[in-house]
Amino acid sequence: MTKHLERDLAHLKRELLSLGALVEEATNKAITALVNRRADVADEVRNGDDLIDSRELEIEEECLKLLALYQPMATDLRFIVAVMKVNNDLERMGDLAVNIADRAFDMAMAQPVVPPGDLLTMAERVRAMVRESLDALVNRDCELARKVVRDDEDVDDMHKRMFKFLEELMMKDASLVPLGVHTLSASRHLERIADLATNIAEDVVFMVEGEVIRHTR
């Protein structure tokens, strides 16, 4: 590896981690807004999405420049490919955080239709998966990455139970349908963030070990 490539790869890693920090903060705020009925925090998430979008475009451009300039091979090539995929997943996480913030804003003045603890448990598990997927990326930790992949099944199960509970609730009381739909939508967005954290974890394993573990669960 040339010194110039080594320098540029280190810069690319810092930029990706900076984007990861922004997305993790947006996710945390969206969850806070949802669980604690904080419309003001929901607005903070929505207002911060433009910065995430612009950072995602900058990182993509940097990756393409490195591929064209250095034509990297083996480990360096896997790293750049992984960064491009993680970069896209992070931007999508940011969009989902905005979606959750929108639902939180709509629900801020209403009484919750599900026990707050149920939604909080799911939200905290998703929050942990986002943090651990980024930690795995920073530390090239395949063991932690595989834990994130396993945890995704728990979040899927939580979302299914939430769907069944809300379906039965709305069938019994039609007046709860609007709020039930908002809650179900928020649950679905949380589940999708967990899926994207899983994608990042799978990309970490590919980057470090060269093994593709997608579609093997």
C-alpha positions, 0 to 999 in steps of 0.5 A, spaced: 500 500 500 502 506 498 503 512 503 498 516 499 493 510 499 494 509 506 492 516 508 486 516 503 483 510 506 484 512 513 481 519 511 475 515 508 474 511 515 474 517 519 468 520 514 464 514 515 465 513 522 463 521 523 457 519 518 455 513 523 455 518 529 450 522 526 446 516 524 446 513 531 445 520 534 439 521 529 436 514 531 437 515 539 433 522 538 428 518 534 427 513 539 427 518 545 421 522 541 417 516 540 417 513 547 417 519 551 412 523 546 417 529 545 415 533 539 421 537 539 426 532 539 422 529 533 423 536 530 431 535 531 431 529 527 427 531 521 432 538 521 438 534 521 437 529 515 440 534 510 446 533 513 446 526 513 444 526 506 450 530 504 455 526 508 453 520 504 454 523 497 461 526 499 463 519 502 460 515 495 464 520 491 470 519 495 470 511 494 469 512 487 475 517 486 479 512 490 477 506 486 479 510 479 485 513 482 489 507 485 485 501 482 486 497 489 486 490 490 484 484 495 483 487 502 483 495 500 478 493 495 474 489 500 474 495 505 472 500 499 466 496 497 464 495 504 464 502 505 460 504 499 455 499 502 455 501 509 455 508 507 448 507 503 445 503 509 447 509 514 443 514 509 437 509 509 437 509 517 437 516 517 431 516 513 428 511 517 429 515 523 426 521 520 420 516 519 420 514 526 420 522 528 414 523 523 410 518 527 412 520 534 410 527 532 403 525 530 403 521 536 406 526 541 399 528 544 395 522 544 395 516 549 399 510 547 395 504 545 401 499 547 404 498 553 410 503 553 415 498 556 413 493 550 415 499 545 421 501 549 424 494 549 424 493 542 427 500 541 432 499 546 434 492 542 435 496 536 439 502 539 444 497 541 444 493 534 446 500 531 451 501 536 454 494 536 454 494 528 458 501 528 463 498 534 464 492 530 466 496 524 471 501 528 474 495 531 474 490 525 470 485 530 467 479 527 464 476 533 460 482 535 458 483 528 455 476 528 452 477 535 448 483 531 446 478 526 443 473 531 440 479 535 436 481 528 431 475 529 429 477 536 427 484 533 423 481 528 419 477 533 418 483 537 415 486 531 411 480 529 408 480 536 407 488 536 403 487 529 398 481 532 397 485 538 395 492 534 391 488 529 387 485 535 386 492 538 384 495 532 379 490 531 376 491 537 375 498 537 375 502 531 377 509 534 384 506 535 385 505 528 389 511 526 393 511 533 394 504 532 397 505 524 402 510 527 404 505 532 405 499 527 408 504 522 414 506 528 415 499 529 416 497 522 421 502 521 425 500 528 425 493 525 428 496 518 433 499 522 435 493 525 435 490 518 440 495 516 444 494 522 445 487 520 447 489 513 453 493 516 455 487 521 455 482 515 459 487 511 464 487 517 465 480 516 466 481 509 471 486 509 475 483 515 474 475 513 472 476 505 466 471 507 459 473 505 454 471 510 448 474 507 442 469 506 446 464 510 442 464 516 
